[in-house]
Amino acid sequence: MAAFLDDQQEQHAADRAAAKSTAAADRRSWRREQQDLLDEMLPKATGGTREAQVEAHLAHREEARAREDSPDLVPVTGGGNIMGGDDSFRAAKAREAKRQEWRTKQQAAKKEELAAKLSAAAQAEADKMAQFRALVAAQGGKIAIPKRQ
């Protein structure tokens, strides 16, 4: 009896697997037929052909025209644009001169700061040397280093 039940279960499993594979094959064939039908009704140019390139170019041009004609783009009063148009050569030269002046000021301030640090370090070194000379003079002008033992 147990062998019969095992055989029956194996038979059901095989039937289910066969039904599943046929259903998948049916779905694939139906999908392929639908795609063929769609290609017949609405053919589209393939990617490598000249027609496809022309179609893509036309689509991009249409998008650009739609963007240009969009009501979202409002012209700025005064004829300039938002990014600082309406510029003259004289104004650009003035901006450049102002930037250069600021830069030279910054460099001069940095040089002053470095010179102050350098003079402070030199003064500290001079003070240390004066202390050292005073210590040597207090010992009679000679430096005696004791020998190791």
LINRAKA-V483487 format. One record per backbone hydrogen bond with DSSP energy under -1.0 kcal/mol. CO is the residue of the C=O (numbers start at 0). NH is the residue of the N-H. If there is no record, write none. Layout:
# LINRAKA-V483487
co=CO nh=NH
co=CO nh=NH
This chain:
# LINRAKA-V483487
co=0 nh=4
co=1 nh=5
co=2 nh=6
co=3 nh=7
co=4 nh=8
co=5 nh=9
co=6 nh=10
co=7 nh=11
co=8 nh=12
co=9 nh=13
co=10 nh=14
co=11 nh=15
co=12 nh=16
co=13 nh=17
co=14 nh=18
co=15 nh=19
co=16 nh=20
co=17 nh=21
co=18 nh=22
co=19 nh=23
co=20 nh=24
co=21 nh=25
co=22 nh=26
co=23 nh=27
co=24 nh=28
co=25 nh=29
co=26 nh=30
co=27 nh=31
co=28 nh=32
co=29 nh=33
co=30 nh=34
co=31 nh=35
co=32 nh=36
co=33 nh=37
co=34 nh=38
co=35 nh=39
co=36 nh=40
co=37 nh=41
co=48 nh=52
co=49 nh=53
co=50 nh=54
co=51 nh=55
co=52 nh=56
co=53 nh=57
co=54 nh=58
co=55 nh=59
co=56 nh=60
co=57 nh=61
co=58 nh=62
co=59 nh=63
co=60 nh=64
co=61 nh=65
co=62 nh=66
co=63 nh=67
co=64 nh=68
co=69 nh=72
co=75 nh=78
co=80 nh=83
co=87 nh=91
co=88 nh=92
co=89 nh=93
co=90 nh=94
co=91 nh=95
co=92 nh=96
co=93 nh=97
co=94 nh=98
co=95 nh=99
co=96 nh=100
co=97 nh=101
co=98 nh=102
co=99 nh=103
co=100 nh=104
co=101 nh=105
co=102 nh=106
co=103 nh=107
co=104 nh=108
co=105 nh=109
co=106 nh=110
co=107 nh=111
co=108 nh=112
co=109 nh=113
co=110 nh=114
co=111 nh=115
co=112 nh=116
co=113 nh=117
co=114 nh=118
co=115 nh=119
co=116 nh=120
co=117 nh=121
co=118 nh=122
co=119 nh=123
co=120 nh=124
co=121 nh=125
co=122 nh=126
co=123 nh=127
co=124 nh=128
co=125 nh=129
co=126 nh=130
co=127 nh=131
co=128 nh=132
co=129 nh=133
co=130 nh=134
co=131 nh=135
co=132 nh=136
co=133 nh=137
co=134 nh=138
co=135 nh=140
co=136 nh=139
